[in-house]
Amino acid sequence: MIVGAVVLVAVVIGGALWWTNKHHYESTDNAFVQADTVIVSPQVAGYIAEVLVSDNQHVEAGQVLARIDPSTFEAKLAQAQANAAALDAAVKNVDDKAALEQAMIAQRAAGVDSARAAAGAASADLSRYNELANQGWVSSQKLQTVKAQATESSAAVAQAAATLEAERRTAGSLGSTRAQTLAQAEGAHAAVEQARIDLEHTVIRAPVSGVVGARGVRPGQLVQPGTTLMAVVPLGKAYVVANFKETQVSRLRIGQPVEIRADAFGKRTIRGHIDSFSPATGAEFALIPVENAVGNFTKIAQRIPVRIVVDRAAPLGQALRPGLSVEVKVDVTAQTGPSYAEAGGDPEQYAQAR
């Protein structure tokens, strides 16, 4: 009877503890630590001249990780600069020709005025000699000579006007030539800038602060754009993704406190809170989606990924490593932010309802 009474008391106490825990908490061991790991890749092709970091080394954002041999890119930059300088000189040459054409136009215009003045004088002489010839004071030969001079003066005016028009057309063609040469010069300067950017990309820098991992690059290695050189893991910004069953998420709310336990830290707990809910179940993001429209369907509780932010100020808050498996326990009694159902709706409508 004593043994039975002890067993009964133990069952009652255990049941009470189980009920209290079940009522106040939702937990799962299907949770893993993740971080926004950045893969470092080159943007230009070349041979690695030097690697300046080692495995598991902490780096700051902007720190030089490796260098690609820059000799080829320096030569391309020098070639692009020379081409740009030549085209700039070509533009200046066109400008000089345009200035010369303006002077020639002024000269031709003066020639037209001179020819017109000479033609006017010749025409006046012809009128006078015609009157004298009618009175018998001038010979026919002299009159013919004056007429020839007047005709020659008129032709000189036409010739000077045609020459002036030719100079003006030449000046007009220089405008289009200058526009074409200027466009080529701008393209050459763009090529210089691209060559300078490529030369800068031979220095590979850390995109974020973190710890170097998966370093597979070595000096002398030929790399191509997109080749994975190493990874930078921002350890201080790790978070937890817990996959709760769809039967559990109804009581979860954004902002609820979370206890995190990792096998790597023994029985010590890490504090955090729910940050957001995934827009779909994990099966929806699988490479091979599950086809449920079949005859042998069996209902299985789906998992909803829930993002949990770790409290950085708490002990071990920055010690989590991506890939670790953890256990999480959420205090569902805290009525904080929107629930899973409310978080999928309009935030403004939720705020009005609150």
C-alpha positions in Angstrom: 0.0 0.0 0.0 2.9 2.4 0.8 4.5 1.6 -2.6 1.1 2.1 -4.3 0.6 5.4 -2.5 4.1 6.6 -3.5 3.5 5.6 -7.1 0.2 7.4 -7.1 1.7 10.6 -5.7 4.5 10.4 -8.2 2.0 10.0 -11.1 -0.1 12.9 -9.8 3.0 15.2 -9.4 4.4 14.1 -12.8 1.0 14.6 -14.4 0.7 18.1 -12.9 4.1 19.1 -14.0 3.4 17.7 -17.5 0.1 19.6 -17.7 1.7 22.8 -16.5 4.5 22.5 -18.9 2.2 21.6 -21.8 -0.1 24.5 -21.0 2.6 27.1 -20.6 5.1 26.1 -23.2 5.5 24.8 -26.8 8.8 23.1 -27.5 10.6 21.3 -30.3 14.0 19.8 -30.9 13.7 20.3 -34.7 15.6 23.5 -34.5 19.0 24.6 -36.0 21.3 27.6 -35.7 21.7 29.6 -38.9 23.5 32.7 -40.0 23.6 34.9 -43.1 26.8 33.4 -44.4 28.5 35.3 -47.2 30.3 33.4 -50.0 33.3 35.3 -51.2 33.9 35.1 -55.0 36.1 37.0 -57.4 34.6 39.4 -60.0 37.5 39.0 -62.4 39.6 36.1 -63.6 43.3 35.7 -62.9 45.9 33.9 -60.8 45.9 34.4 -57.0 49.0 36.3 -56.0 48.5 36.0 -52.2 46.1 34.9 -49.6 46.1 37.1 -46.5 43.8 35.2 -44.1 43.8 31.8 -42.6 41.1 29.4 -41.6 38.9 30.4 -38.7 40.4 33.9 -38.6 38.2 36.9 -37.6 38.0 39.6 -40.2 36.4 43.0 -40.4 34.3 44.4 -43.2 36.5 45.7 -46.0 39.6 43.8 -44.8 41.7 42.4 -47.7 41.3 38.7 -48.0 43.3 37.9 -51.1 44.9 39.5 -54.2 44.8 38.5 -57.8 47.8 39.2 -60.0 47.1 42.8 -61.3 49.7 43.0 -64.1 47.2 42.1 -66.9 44.7 44.6 -65.6 47.3 47.3 -65.2 48.3 46.8 -68.9 44.6 47.0 -69.9 44.1 50.2 -67.9 47.2 51.8 -69.6 45.9 50.8 -73.0 42.5 52.2 -72.3 44.0 55.5 -71.0 46.2 55.8 -74.2 43.1 55.2 -76.4 41.1 57.8 -74.5 44.0 60.4 -74.8 44.2 59.8 -78.5 40.5 60.4 -79.0 40.6 63.5 -76.8 43.3 64.8 -79.1 41.1 63.9 -82.1 38.3 66.0 -80.7 40.7 68.9 -80.2 41.9 68.5 -83.8 38.3 68.8 -85.0 37.9 71.9 -82.8 41.0 73.4 -84.4 39.7 72.6 -87.9 36.4 74.2 -87.0 38.1 77.4 -85.9 40.2 77.4 -89.1 37.0 77.0 -91.1 35.4 80.0 -89.4 38.4 82.1 -90.4 38.2 80.7 -94.0 34.5 81.6 -94.1 35.3 85.1 -93.0 37.9 85.3 -95.8 35.5 83.9 -98.4 32.8 86.3 -97.3 35.3 89.2 -97.8 36.1 87.8 -101.2 32.4 87.8 -102.1 32.1 91.5 -101.0 35.2 92.4 -103.1 33.9 90.6 -106.1 30.5 92.3 -105.8 32.2 95.7 -105.6 34.3 94.9 -108.6 31.2 93.8 -110.5 29.4 97.0 -109.6 32.3 99.1 -110.9 32.4 97.1 -114.1 28.6 97.5 -114.5 28.9 101.2 -114.1 31.8 101.4 -116.6 29.7 99.5 -119.1 26.8 101.9 -118.7 29.1 104.9 -119.3 30.8 103.3 -122.3 27.4 102.4 -123.8 26.4 106.1 -123.7 29.7 107.2 -125.2 29.5 104.5 -127.9 26.0 105.8 -128.8 27.5 109.3 -129.3 30.4 107.9 -131.3 33.1 108.7 -128.8 34.2 105.1 -128.1 35.2 102.5 -130.5 33.4 99.1 -130.8 36.5 97.3 -129.7 36.7 99.3 -126.4 33.0 98.7 -125.8 33.5 94.9 -126.2 36.4 95.0 -123.8 34.3 96.7 -121.1 31.5 94.3 -121.7 33.9 91.3 -121.2 35.2 92.8 -118.0 31.7 93.2 -116.7 30.8 89.6 -117.5 34.0 88.5 -115.9 33.2 90.4 -112.7 29.8 88.8 -112.5 31.3 85.4 -112.9 33.8 86.2 -110.2 30.9 87.1 -107.8 29.3 83.7 -108.5 32.6 81.9 -108.0 33.3 83.7 -104.7 29.7 82.9 -103.5 30.1 79.2 -104.4 33.5 79.1 -102.6 31.9 80.7 -99.5 29.0 78.1 -99.6 31.6 75.3 -99.9 33.4 76.5 -96.8 30.2 76.7 -94.9 29.3 73.2 -95.8 32.7 72.0 -94.7 32.2 73.7 -91.4 28.8 72.1 -91.0 30.3 68.6 -91.7 32.9 69.2 -88.9 30.0 69.4 -86.4 28.9 65.9 -87.1 32.6 64.7 -87.2 33.1 66.3 -83.8 30.0 64.6 -82.4 31.1 61.2 -83.6 34.6 61.7 -82.3 33.3 63.0 -79.0 31.1 59.9 -78.6 34.1 57.7 -79.3 36.1 59.6 -76.7 33.3 59.1 -74.1 33.3 55.4 -74.9 37.1 55.3 -74.4 36.7 57.1 -71.0 34.1 54.5 -70.0 36.5 51.8 -71.0 39.1 53.4 -68.8 36.7 53.4 -65.8 35.8 49.8 -66.5 39.5 48.9 -66.6 40.1 50.8 -63.3 37.2 48.9 -61.7 38.6 45.6 -62.9 41.9 46.5 -61.4 40.3 47.4 -58.1 38.5 44.0 -58.1 41.8 42.2 -58.1 41.8 43.1 -54.4 39.3 40.8 -52.7 37.8 42.3 -49.5 35.6 40.9 -46.8 32.0 42.0 -47.5 31.0 41.7 -43.8 32.6 41.2 -40.4 32.9 37.6 -39.3 35.0 34.5 -39.2 36.6 32.9 -42.3 35.5 29.3 -43.1 35.7 26.8 -45.9 38.8 28.5 -47.3 39.6 26.7 -50.5 41.8 29.3 -52.3 45.6 29.0 -52.5 48.3 31.2 -54.0 48.9 30.5 -57.7 45.4 29.2 -58.2 43.5 30.3 -61.4 40.1 31.6 -60.4 37.1 32.7 -62.5 34.2 35.0 -61.6 31.8 33.2 -59.4 34.4 30.7 -58.0 33.9 30.1 -54.3 37.1 31.2 -52.5 35.9 31.1 -48.9 33.0 31.9 -46.7 32.6 34.6 -44.1 30.3 33.7 -41.2 28.9 36.6 -39.1 28.9 34.7 -35.8 27.6 37.5 -33.7 24.4 37.6 -35.9 23.4 33.9 -35.7 19.7 33.1 -35.3 17.6 30.0 -34.7 15.1 28.5 -37.1 12.7 26.2 -35.2 10.4 23.9 -37.2 7.2 23.7 -35.2 4.3 21.4 -36.1 1.2 23.1 -37.5 -0.7 21.9 -34.4 1.7 24.0 -32.3 1.8 27.4 -34.0 -1.7 28.5 -33.0 -0.4 29.6 -29.6 2.8 31.2 -30.9 3.1 35.0 -31.1 5.9 37.3 -32.3 7.9 38.6 -29.4 7.3 35.6 -27.0 10.4 34.7 -24.9 12.2 31.6 -25.9 14.7 29.3 -24.0 17.3 27.8 -26.2 19.4 24.8 -25.2 22.3 23.4 -27.3 24.1 20.2 -26.6 27.4 22.1 -27.2 26.8 24.1 -24.0 25.4 21.4 -21.8 22.5 22.4 -19.6 23.1 26.2 -20.0 20.2 28.1 -21.6 20.3 31.0 -24.0 17.5 33.6 -24.1 15.7 34.8 -27.3 12.3 35.7 -28.7 10.2 34.9 -31.7 11.0 37.3 -34.6 8.9 36.1 -37.5 7.0 33.2 -39.1 7.8 31.6 -42.5 5.3 32.4 -45.2 5.0 28.7 -46.1 5.8 25.2 -44.7 9.2 23.7 -45.2 7.8 21.3 -47.8 6.9 24.2 -50.1 10.5 25.2 -50.4 11.8 21.7 -51.1 13.6 21.0 -54.4 11.0 18.2 -55.1 7.6 19.4 -53.9 5.3 16.9 -52.3 2.4 15.8 -54.6 -0.6 15.3 -52.4 -3.1 14.7 -55.1 -2.6 10.9 -55.1 -4.7 8.0 -54.0 -2.3 6.8 -51.2 -2.4 10.2 -49.3 -1.6 10.0 -45.6 -2.0 13.2 -43.6 1.2 14.2 -41.8 1.6 17.3 -39.6 3.6 19.8 -41.5 6.4 21.9 -40.0 6.3 25.8 -40.0 9.8 27.4 -39.8 9.8 30.0 -37.0 12.7 32.5 -36.8 14.0 33.1 -33.3 16.4 36.0 -32.5 19.0 35.4 -29.9 19.5 37.9 -27.1 23.1 39.2 -27.7 23.4 40.6 -24.2 22.7 37.3 -22.5 25.6 34.8 -21.7 26.5 32.7 -24.7 24.3 35.0 -26.8 27.1 35.3 -29.4 28.6 31.8 -29.0 26.1 29.9 -31.2 27.6 28.5 -34.4 25.6 27.9 -37.6 24.6 24.3 -38.0 24.2 23.4 -34.4 21.0 21.6 -33.4 19.2 23.1 -30.5 16.1 22.6 -28.4 13.7 25.6 -28.0 10.9 26.2 -25.5 8.5 29.1 -26.0 6.5 30.7 -23.2 3.1 30.9 -24.9 1.5 32.6 -22.0 3.1 35.9 -23.0 0.5 37.9 -25.1 3.0 40.0 -27.1 2.8 40.6 -30.8 0.5 39.1 -33.5 -0.1 35.4 -33.6 0.7 33.1 -36.5 -2.8 33.7 -38.0 -2.7 37.4 -37.5 0.9 37.8 -38.8 -0.3 36.6 -42.2 -2.8 39.4 -42.6 -2.6 43.1 -43.0 -0.4 44.7 -40.2 -2.6 47.8 -40.3 -5.7 45.8 -39.7 -4.0 44.0 -36.8 -2.9 47.3 -35.3 -6.5 48.7 -35.5 -7.8 45.5 -33.9 -5.4 45.9 -31.1 
